[in-house]
Amino acid sequence: MIETPRTVTVDLGARSYDILIGTDLTLDLGEHLAATIGNGRVHVVTDETVYNLYKNRLYSLETDIAVTVLPSGESQKSFAVLQSLLNDLLERELSRNDCLIAFGGGVIGDLTGFAASIYKRGCKFIQVPTTLLAQVDSSVGGKTAINVPQGKNLIGAFYQPSFVLTDINVLKTLPERELKAGYAEILKYGLLGNAEFFKWLETNGSKVLALDPDAMSEAIATSCMMKAAIVAQDEQERGARALLNLGHTFGHALEAEAGYNGDLLHGEGVSAGMQMAFEYSARQGLCPSQDARRVTDHMNDLGLNAIKDSQTWLSNTDALMKHMSQDKKNESGQLTLILARAIGEAFVKKGASTETVRQYLKTLI
């Protein structure tokens, strides 16, 4: 067990905040969150699964607290659920000095953060991520959003949390599938900008998935430090932050084809999407083929979702291209992709050839 929690700071000047990483931190929620909550009231947003597991920890907060409990799943990131949540806040007459707490995975974090960003023009919120994917990615950096029929995360805002509390031990209740989906986002950091970290994952990835505390702490902290550095450099994704979308253009298209119904998790889409990005880069002569093979081999070794597991959603090339045309990174109607020159060296490719991408997708069927 990790005796001393690790702290990673997201340096954004007056809006800087800490990510506290350790074991069993949610056992002492009040102690860890008191400084951020202050004298305000608290409104927690969570889902049924997390609530049933940890409601006693929530109610240990010594403050005026209410809880909105939502069904689990991506479908909760909608206008209808957002409006219902805002109504809950208005009925309690919460002020801007009160605090929202997102206690759950990426869906809860994205929805709660967006609500916080627009409630009375902005109130503070805390992230307590309970999935591996949320701990290493969505809880950090201030991206908040809901989904619409036209695509994923198309309505949202950049709005930073005031604090992030990451308890490694809550991951023990996650199904293996969810852990692997979260691991894909850890893998992303090695692939986009840290070849040594990828090499470390080749040796220690199985320990991470086995929830070895030291390996998990190292993986989460490294991921958060890399994201924090990128966000500090480019908070609103005008440049370097786009690299964090490695695999996401392909992956989001797969998710859209799957219909956000749970058949394909976000991390699973990203996993296959990263493999596609490296494979496409190699076919274009941008990346050594042996690097693309190492990526595929590592994914296969750990049983991550791959191209071979995604055939159901690869069959309609026209539909995938339409989904990709809605990607937020696109400019002036031209496709933007995050591609690779090597493991640890991703880059932004603006004006990517849609016909070349189309032909590549056809080869995957």
Stockholm file with secondary structure:
# STOCKHOLM 1.0

chainA/1-365         MIETPRTVTVDLGARSYDILIGTDLTLDLGEHLAATIGNGRVHVVTDETVYNLYKNRLYSLETDIAVTVLPSGESQKSFAVLQSLLNDLLERELSRNDCLIAFGGGVIGDLTGFAASIYKRGCKFIQVPTTLLAQVDSSVGGKTAINVPQGKNLIGAFYQPSFVLTDINVLKTLPERELKAGYAEILKYGLLGNAEFFKWLETNGSKVLALDPDAMSEAIATSCMMKAAIVAQDEQERGARALLNLGHTFGHALEAEAGYNGDLLHGEGVSAGMQMAFEYSARQGLCPSQDARRVTDHMNDLGLNAIKDSQTWLSNTDALMKHMSQDKKNESGQLTLILARAIGEAFVKKGASTETVRQYLKTLI
#=GR chainA/1-365 SS CCSSCEEEEECCGGGCEEEEEESSGGGGHHHHHHHHHTTSCEEEEEEHHHHHHHHHHHTTSCSCEEEEEECSSGGGSSHHHHHHHHHHHHHTTCCTTSEEEEEESHHHHHHHHHHHHHGGGCCEEEEEECSHHIIIIITSSCEEEEEETTEEEEEEEECCCSEEEEEGGGGGGSCHHHHHHHHHHHHHHHHHHCHHHHHHHHHHHHHHHTTCHHHHHHHHHHHHHHHHHHHHHCTTSSSGGGGGGTTHHHHHHHHHHHTSSSSSCHHHHHHHHHHHHHHHHHHTTSSCHHHHHHHHHHHHHHTCCCGGGCGGGTSCHHHHHHHHHTCTTCBTTBEEEEEEEETTEEEEEEEECHHHHHHHHHHTC
#=GC SS_cons         CCSSCEEEEECCGGGCEEEEEESSGGGGHHHHHHHHHTTSCEEEEEEHHHHHHHHHHHTTSCSCEEEEEECSSGGGSSHHHHHHHHHHHHHTTCCTTSEEEEEESHHHHHHHHHHHHHGGGCCEEEEEECSHHIIIIITSSCEEEEEETTEEEEEEEECCCSEEEEEGGGGGGSCHHHHHHHHHHHHHHHHHHCHHHHHHHHHHHHHHHTTCHHHHHHHHHHHHHHHHHHHHHCTTSSSGGGGGGTTHHHHHHHHHHHTSSSSSCHHHHHHHHHHHHHHHHHHTTSSCHHHHHHHHHHHHHHTCCCGGGCGGGTSCHHHHHHHHHTCTTCBTTBEEEEEEEETTEEEEEEEECHHHHHHHHHHTC
//
